[in-house]
Amino acid sequence: MGNSVTECLNCVGGIVKIGTLVEYYDYIKAVEYLICVGFLISFPIFYKKIIKYDGDADKRHE
């Protein structure tokens, strides 16, 4: 299992030879899905850490 994970990580970002339009479309969709998954994982972390709701913010101006 460790070897297959290492091989997969070595292939990421490499030059891919694409022969047909269908292969190109599959490759683009895979990259798009990885971007979406990365966003869906990182946005809640960003929201929780950076954009915190401050309940006392309304009381400061009074």
Secondary structure, 3 states (H helix, E strand, C coil): CHHHHHHHHHHCCCCCCCCCHHHHHHHHHHHHHHHHHHHHHHHHHHHHHCCCCCCCCCCCCC
